Amino acid sequence: MSDENVELRGLCPRDTVDVLDAVAMHRRLSRTDVVNAVLAEWAKDRIHEATLIVRITRANGSIGSDDGEGK
């Protein structure tokens, strides 16, 4: 993944932010460090999930061509 950083903003539920802050304090990290770790793991899982879907559907002949239509 890229080492380039971009700004990400948005509102979050208070309960979620409270947990992020507590984890950050416990780990002696910033809130941003915790959020980045959570999002990086989530992205890694989505990439793995997508890779498995493509492998399984192609192996089973579920994807017929590059246009995504089945056989």
Secondary structure, DSSP 8 states (H G I E B T S, - for coil): -------------HHHHHHHHHHHHHHT--HHHHHHHHHHHHHHHHHHHHHHHHHHHHHTT---STT----
